[in-house]
Amino acid sequence: MVEELTQAEDAVAACLDAATWAAAEHDLIAALDAAHRLEQRLAAVKVALVRELDGRGAAVAHGASSTAVWLRDRLRLTVPAARRLVDLAAALDASAPGVGRALADGDISLDQARVISDTVSTVHAAAGAEAADKAVDVLVEWAGQFDPALLRRLGTRILDHVAPEVAEAAAQAALEAEAHRAARDRHVTLSELHDGRLRLTGSLDAEAAGLLRAAIEPLTAPSGPDDPRTPGQRRHDALADLCRLTLRTGELPEHGGEPAQIVVTTSYDGLLRQLDAGTLDTGVRLTPAAVRRLACDAAILPAVLGGAGQLLDVGRQRRLVTGPLRRALVLRDRGCAFPGCDRPPRWCDAHHIRHWADGGGTSLDNAVLLCPHHHRHVHGGDWAVRLGGDGHPEFVPPAWLDPDQLPRRNQYHRRT
């Protein structure tokens, strides 16, 4: 398979070198159709590979918590996109093999395959296997005319075509299935940009969307006729106000063993200079003006790392990594340090590199942040943890995974 895919890749590379400017229009259109059909057939190959790897449990063997997380790191996908790929692979194998064949033949796109698979599952539950097989044929034919969004809308009435005797009774089931899909696909993603900002994306189900609108819309009104903010900027500020109001209630649960709050870390010299600068526990630098604003509501923690005021190395006096030592660990690792993991600091445990039970001390040079999954994985697996020459953690994979055992580092928390 690898050899054949390599040959296909060479053929695609040759097409990239072709002089498209010299081709006739009808040849360009024919080439576009062929490229699109090939893209769908390659998607069918990828789905088959994902299905087999997921069935073998390959992701867990490589240290990932799930196949979706492993695909995120391996193929540089978002987790929701990777999860949809895994779900589609399972669905095509279990309940909609005809959809898989249509994808393999290049008759439908990957997005259309997801729509058809979801719709066929609903038909199968409402009217049985025979009606589901008919639905595949009808939907694949429709896919030749309609895009995925319209195909999904048409699919809500598919029973009128393949099983009219149960269509009315199944309408409610279809509505509930749509609600189930919305609940399954719900997510919010916070993507950190290089300058400390976050890109907020996601998909809310109907209930959460209603709650958000009810909470945020009263805060989005212009402050006056001369308010210079755009509607998008007003929604941004309203979301920030909503977070401030929520934090002030004091009713949020503890997070990582600490009250839900913003923590601003500043140096001792910075304090003497009346909050010259500060840093959030995510490592984001703040301007003096921002620190002064947050000082009204936030806990300001002077972090004199390694200074006489706060002892970082507590040796064997205690086992738990808390207080200033925990803060120093967060500032160094900035999240789970295991390669490929993006878990933030407050989701992480402090792991002793040389175990406490083996005589390891509680100090910055003997600790590393790990999320619960990778904490268990390191304790029960063959990975070795150590600090590199620059004082940052690196992980040596087992020989069965990497015969050269080249050290690996987490790249998700780097801010350089």
C-alpha positions as CSV (number, residue, x, y, z in Angstrom):
1,M,0.0,0.0,0.0
2,V,2.8,2.4,0.9
3,E,4.5,1.8,-2.5
4,E,1.2,2.4,-4.4
5,L,0.5,5.6,-2.5
6,T,4.0,6.8,-3.2
7,Q,3.4,6.2,-6.9
8,A,0.1,8.2,-6.6
9,E,2.0,11.0,-4.9
10,D,4.5,11.1,-7.7
11,A,1.7,11.3,-10.2
12,V,0.2,14.2,-8.3
13,A,3.6,15.9,-8.2
14,A,3.8,15.6,-12.0
15,C,0.4,17.3,-12.3
16,L,1.6,20.2,-10.2
17,D,4.4,20.8,-12.7
18,A,1.9,20.8,-15.6
19,A,1.5,24.0,-17.5
20,T,-2.2,24.7,-16.7
21,W,-2.1,28.0,-18.6
22,A,-1.6,26.1,-21.9
23,A,-4.6,23.8,-21.4
24,A,-7.9,24.2,-23.0
25,E,-10.8,25.2,-20.8
26,H,-12.7,21.8,-21.2
27,D,-9.4,20.0,-20.3
28,L,-9.1,22.1,-17.1
29,I,-12.7,21.3,-16.1
30,A,-12.1,17.6,-16.8
31,A,-8.9,17.7,-14.7
32,L,-10.7,19.5,-11.9
33,D,-13.4,16.8,-11.8
34,A,-10.7,14.1,-11.8
35,A,-8.8,15.8,-9.0
36,H,-11.9,16.1,-6.9
37,R,-12.8,12.4,-7.5
38,L,-9.3,11.4,-6.6
39,E,-9.5,13.5,-3.4
40,Q,-12.6,11.5,-2.3
41,R,-11.0,8.1,-3.1
42,L,-7.9,9.1,-1.1
43,A,-10.3,10.1,1.8
44,A,-11.8,6.6,1.7
45,V,-8.3,5.2,2.0
46,K,-7.5,7.4,5.0
47,V,-10.8,6.5,6.7
48,A,-10.0,2.8,6.2
49,L,-6.5,3.3,7.7
50,V,-8.0,5.2,10.7
51,R,-10.5,2.5,11.3
52,E,-7.8,-0.2,11.3
53,L,-5.4,1.7,13.6
54,D,-8.3,2.6,16.0
55,G,-9.3,-1.1,16.1
56,R,-5.8,-2.1,17.0
57,G,-5.4,0.5,19.8
58,A,-2.3,1.9,18.2
59,A,-2.9,5.4,19.6
60,V,-2.8,4.2,23.2
61,A,0.4,2.2,22.5
62,H,2.0,5.4,21.3
63,G,1.1,7.3,24.5
64,A,-2.0,9.1,23.4
65,S,-5.2,9.1,25.4
66,S,-7.3,8.4,22.3
67,T,-7.1,7.9,18.5
68,A,-8.4,11.4,18.0
69,V,-5.7,13.0,20.1
70,W,-3.1,10.9,18.4
71,L,-4.4,12.0,14.9
72,R,-4.3,15.6,16.1
73,D,-0.6,15.3,16.8
74,R,0.3,13.1,13.9
75,L,-1.6,14.8,11.1
76,R,-1.8,18.3,12.8
77,L,-5.6,18.3,12.8
78,T,-7.9,19.9,15.4
79,V,-9.3,17.5,17.9
80,P,-12.9,17.9,16.7
81,A,-11.8,17.2,13.1
82,A,-9.9,14.1,14.2
83,R,-12.8,12.9,16.3
84,R,-15.2,13.3,13.3
85,L,-12.8,11.2,11.2
86,V,-12.7,8.4,13.9
87,D,-16.5,8.5,14.2
88,L,-17.0,8.3,10.5
89,A,-14.6,5.4,10.2
90,A,-16.6,3.5,12.8
91,A,-20.0,4.4,11.2
92,L,-19.0,3.4,7.7
93,D,-17.8,0.1,9.0
94,A,-20.7,-0.7,11.2
95,S,-23.9,0.6,9.7
96,A,-23.3,2.2,6.3
97,P,-20.9,0.1,4.1
98,G,-22.7,1.4,1.0
99,V,-21.6,4.9,1.9
100,G,-18.1,3.7,2.2
101,R,-18.2,2.2,-1.3
102,A,-19.6,5.5,-2.7
103,L,-16.8,7.4,-1.1
104,A,-14.2,4.9,-2.4
105,D,-15.7,5.2,-6.0
106,G,-15.4,9.0,-5.7
107,D,-19.1,9.5,-6.1
108,I,-19.5,11.5,-2.8
109,S,-17.3,13.8,-0.7
110,L,-16.1,13.2,2.8
111,D,-18.6,15.8,4.2
112,Q,-21.4,14.2,2.2
113,A,-20.4,10.8,3.6
114,R,-20.8,12.2,7.1
115,V,-24.3,13.5,6.3
116,I,-25.4,10.3,4.6
117,S,-24.0,8.1,7.4
118,D,-25.9,10.1,10.1
119,T,-29.1,10.1,8.1
120,V,-28.9,6.3,7.3
121,S,-28.3,5.6,11.0
122,T,-31.6,7.4,11.8
123,V,-33.5,5.5,9.0
124,H,-32.1,2.2,10.2
125,A,-33.3,2.8,13.7
126,A,-36.7,4.0,12.5
127,A,-37.5,1.6,9.6
128,G,-35.0,-1.2,9.6
129,A,-32.1,-2.4,7.4
130,E,-34.1,-2.6,4.1
131,A,-35.2,1.0,4.3
132,A,-31.6,2.0,5.3
133,D,-30.2,0.4,2.2
134,K,-32.8,2.2,0.0
135,A,-31.8,5.5,1.8
136,V,-28.2,5.0,0.9
137,D,-29.0,4.7,-2.8
138,V,-31.3,7.8,-2.8
139,L,-28.9,9.9,-0.8
140,V,-25.9,9.0,-2.9
141,E,-27.9,10.0,-6.0
142,W,-28.9,13.3,-4.3
143,A,-25.2,13.9,-3.4
144,G,-24.5,14.3,-7.1
145,Q,-26.7,17.4,-7.1
146,F,-26.6,18.9,-3.6
147,D,-24.0,20.1,-1.2
148,P,-23.7,18.7,2.3
149,A,-25.8,21.4,4.0
150,L,-28.7,21.0,1.6
151,L,-28.3,17.2,1.6
152,R,-28.7,17.2,5.4
153,R,-31.9,19.2,5.1
154,L,-33.3,16.9,2.4
155,G,-32.3,13.9,4.6
156,T,-34.8,14.9,7.2
157,R,-37.6,13.9,4.8
158,I,-35.9,10.8,3.4
159,L,-38.4,8.4,5.0
160,D,-41.1,9.9,2.8
161,H,-39.2,8.3,-0.1
162,V,-38.0,5.0,1.3
163,A,-40.6,4.2,4.1
164,P,-43.6,6.5,3.9
165,E,-45.6,4.2,6.2
166,V,-43.4,5.2,9.1
167,A,-42.4,8.7,8.1
168,E,-44.7,10.6,10.4
169,A,-43.9,8.5,13.4
170,A,-40.2,8.8,12.7
171,A,-40.2,12.6,12.4
172,Q,-39.9,13.0,16.1
173,A,-37.1,10.4,16.2
174,A,-35.3,12.3,13.5
175,L,-35.6,15.5,15.6
176,E,-34.2,13.8,18.6
177,A,-31.4,12.3,16.6
178,E,-30.5,15.8,15.4
179,A,-30.4,17.0,19.0
180,H,-28.2,14.0,19.8
181,R,-25.8,15.0,17.0
182,A,-25.7,18.5,18.2
183,A,-24.9,17.3,21.7
184,R,-22.2,15.0,20.3
185,D,-20.6,17.7,18.2
186,R,-20.7,20.4,20.8
187,H,-17.3,21.9,21.6
188,V,-15.5,25.1,22.4
189,T,-11.8,25.5,21.3
190,L,-9.4,28.0,22.7
191,S,-6.5,28.3,20.4
192,E,-3.6,30.3,21.8
193,L,-2.0,32.8,19.4
194,H,1.7,33.8,19.6
195,D,1.1,37.0,21.4
196,G,-1.1,35.7,24.3
197,R,-4.4,36.2,22.6
198,L,-7.0,33.4,22.2
199,R,-9.0,32.5,19.1
200,L,-12.4,31.3,20.3
201,T,-14.2,28.8,18.1
202,G,-16.8,26.2,18.7
203,S,-20.3,24.8,18.1
204,L,-23.0,25.2,20.8
205,D,-26.2,23.1,21.0
206,A,-29.5,24.9,21.0
207,E,-29.8,25.1,24.8
208,A,-26.3,26.5,25.4
209,A,-26.7,28.9,22.5
210,G,-29.9,30.2,24.1
211,L,-28.1,30.6,27.5
212,L,-25.2,32.5,25.9
213,R,-27.5,34.8,24.0
214,A,-29.6,35.6,27.1
215,A,-26.4,36.3,29.2
216,I,-24.4,38.2,26.7
217,E,-26.9,40.3,24.7
218,P,-27.7,42.8,27.6
219,L,-23.9,43.5,27.7
220,T,-23.4,44.1,24.0
221,A,-25.4,47.3,23.7
222,P,-23.4,50.4,22.6
223,S,-22.3,52.5,25.6
224,G,-23.6,55.6,23.8
225,P,-24.2,57.1,20.4
226,D,-20.5,57.7,20.0
227,D,-19.3,54.2,21.0
228,P,-16.5,53.5,18.5
229,R,-16.5,49.7,19.0
230,T,-17.6,47.4,16.2
231,P,-20.3,44.8,17.0
232,G,-17.6,42.1,17.2
233,Q,-15.6,44.2,19.7
234,R,-18.7,44.8,21.8
235,R,-19.4,41.0,21.9
236,H,-15.8,40.5,22.9
237,D,-16.0,43.0,25.7
238,A,-19.4,41.5,26.8
239,L,-17.8,38.1,27.1
240,A,-15.0,39.5,29.3
241,D,-17.6,41.3,31.5
242,L,-19.6,38.0,31.8
243,C,-16.4,36.3,33.0
244,R,-15.7,39.1,35.6
245,L,-19.2,38.9,36.9
246,T,-19.0,35.1,37.2
247,L,-15.7,35.2,39.1
248,R,-17.0,37.8,41.5
249,T,-19.9,35.5,42.6
250,G,-17.4,33.2,44.4
251,E,-19.6,30.3,43.6
252,L,-17.3,28.6,41.0
253,P,-15.7,25.3,42.1
254,E,-12.0,25.1,42.9
255,H,-9.7,24.6,39.9
256,G,-6.5,22.7,40.4
257,G,-6.8,23.0,44.1
258,E,-7.1,26.8,44.0
259,P,-10.0,29.2,43.9
260,A,-11.1,30.2,40.4
261,Q,-9.3,33.5,40.0
262,I,-6.8,35.3,37.8
263,V,-3.3,35.1,39.3
264,V,-0.8,37.8,38.2
265,T,2.8,37.0,38.9
266,T,5.3,39.8,39.2
267,S,8.8,40.2,40.4
268,Y,9.8,41.7,43.8
269,D,11.5,44.6,42.0
270,G,8.3,45.1,40.0
271,L,6.3,45.4,43.2
272,L,8.7,48.0,44.5
273,R,8.2,49.9,41.2
274,Q,4.5,49.8,41.8
275,L,3.6,46.9,39.5
276,D,5.9,47.6,36.6
277,A,5.0,44.5,34.8
278,G,3.3,41.1,35.3
279,T,2.7,37.6,34.0
280,L,-0.4,35.4,34.0
281,D,0.1,31.8,35.1
282,T,-0.2,30.9,31.3
283,G,3.1,32.7,30.7
284,V,1.5,35.7,29.0
285,R,3.1,39.1,29.7
286,L,0.9,42.0,30.7
287,T,1.4,45.7,30.4
288,P,1.7,47.8,33.6
289,A,-1.7,49.2,32.8
290,A,-3.3,45.8,32.5
291,V,-1.7,44.7,35.8
292,R,-3.1,47.7,37.6
293,R,-6.6,47.0,36.2
294,L,-6.4,43.3,37.3
295,A,-5.1,44.3,40.7
296,C,-8.5,45.5,41.6
297,D,-9.9,41.9,41.5
298,A,-7.0,39.5,41.1
299,A,-4.7,37.8,43.5
300,I,-1.3,39.4,42.9
301,L,1.4,36.8,43.6
302,P,5.0,38.1,43.9
303,A,7.2,35.4,42.4
304,V,10.8,35.9,43.6
305,L,12.0,32.7,41.9
306,G,15.0,31.4,43.7
307,G,15.2,34.4,46.0
308,A,15.5,34.5,49.8
309,G,11.9,35.4,50.2
310,Q,10.6,32.1,48.7
311,L,12.4,28.8,48.9
312,L,12.1,26.8,45.7
313,D,14.0,23.7,46.9
314,V,12.2,22.1,49.9
315,G,14.2,18.9,49.6
316,R,12.8,16.0,51.6
317,Q,10.7,18.2,54.0
318,R,7.5,17.5,52.1
319,R,6.3,15.4,49.2
320,L,3.6,17.7,47.6
321,V,4.6,20.3,45.1
322,T,2.7,23.4,46.3
323,G,3.1,27.1,46.9
324,P,6.0,28.9,45.3
325,L,7.5,25.6,44.0
326,R,4.3,24.8,42.1
327,R,4.3,28.4,40.7
328,A,7.9,28.0,39.5
329,L,7.0,24.7,37.9
330,V,4.1,26.3,36.0
331,L,6.2,29.1,34.8
332,R,8.8,26.7,33.5
333,D,6.6,23.9,31.9
334,R,3.5,26.0,31.1
335,G,1.3,22.9,30.9
336,C,1.7,19.1,30.5
337,A,5.3,18.6,29.4
338,F,4.6,15.2,27.6
339,P,5.3,15.5,23.8
340,G,2.1,16.4,21.9
341,C,-0.1,17.2,24.9
342,D,-1.8,20.6,25.2
343,R,-3.3,20.3,28.7
344,P,-2.9,23.6,30.6
345,P,-1.2,23.9,34.0
346,R,-4.3,23.7,36.2
347,W,-5.1,20.3,34.7
348,C,-1.7,18.9,35.6
349,D,-0.1,17.0,38.5
350,A,3.5,17.6,39.6
351,H,5.5,14.4,38.9
352,H,8.7,13.5,40.7
353,I,11.3,12.6,38.1
354,R,13.1,10.5,40.6
355,H,10.2,9.1,42.6
356,W,9.7,10.3,46.2
357,A,9.6,6.6,47.3
358,D,13.1,6.1,45.8
359,G,14.6,9.1,47.6
360,G,13.8,11.8,45.1
361,G,13.5,15.3,46.6
362,T,10.8,17.8,46.1
363,S,12.5,20.5,44.1
364,L,12.3,22.2,40.8
365,D,15.0,20.1,39.2
366,N,13.2,16.9,40.2
367,A,9.7,17.8,39.1
368,V,7.7,18.0,35.8
369,L,4.1,18.9,35.1
370,L,2.0,16.0,33.6
371,C,-1.7,15.8,33.0
372,P,-3.4,12.8,34.7
373,H,-3.3,10.6,31.6
374,H,0.4,11.1,30.9
375,H,1.2,10.9,34.6
376,R,-0.3,7.4,34.6
377,H,1.4,6.6,31.3
378,V,4.8,7.7,32.5
379,H,4.4,5.7,35.8
380,G,3.2,2.6,34.0
381,G,5.2,2.8,30.7
382,D,8.7,2.7,29.3
383,W,9.2,6.4,28.8
384,A,12.1,8.1,30.6
385,V,11.9,11.7,31.9
386,R,14.9,14.0,32.4
387,L,15.8,17.6,32.3
388,G,17.9,18.8,29.3
389,G,20.9,21.0,29.5
390,D,18.7,24.1,29.5
391,G,16.7,22.9,32.5
392,H,13.6,22.0,30.6
393,P,12.0,18.5,30.5
394,E,12.5,16.0,27.7
395,F,11.2,12.5,27.3
396,V,13.1,9.5,25.9
397,P,10.7,7.1,24.1
398,P,11.1,3.3,24.6
399,A,13.2,1.4,22.1
400,W,10.2,-0.4,20.6
401,L,8.7,2.9,19.6
402,D,12.0,4.7,18.5
403,P,15.1,2.4,18.2
404,D,17.3,5.6,18.3
405,Q,15.5,6.8,21.4
406,L,15.8,10.4,20.4
407,P,14.6,12.8,23.2
408,R,11.3,14.5,22.5
409,R,9.9,17.8,23.9
410,N,6.5,19.3,24.0
411,Q,6.1,22.1,21.4
412,Y,2.6,23.2,22.3
413,H,3.6,25.4,25.2
414,R,6.6,27.2,23.6
415,R,6.2,30.9,23.4
416,T,9.3,31.8,21.4
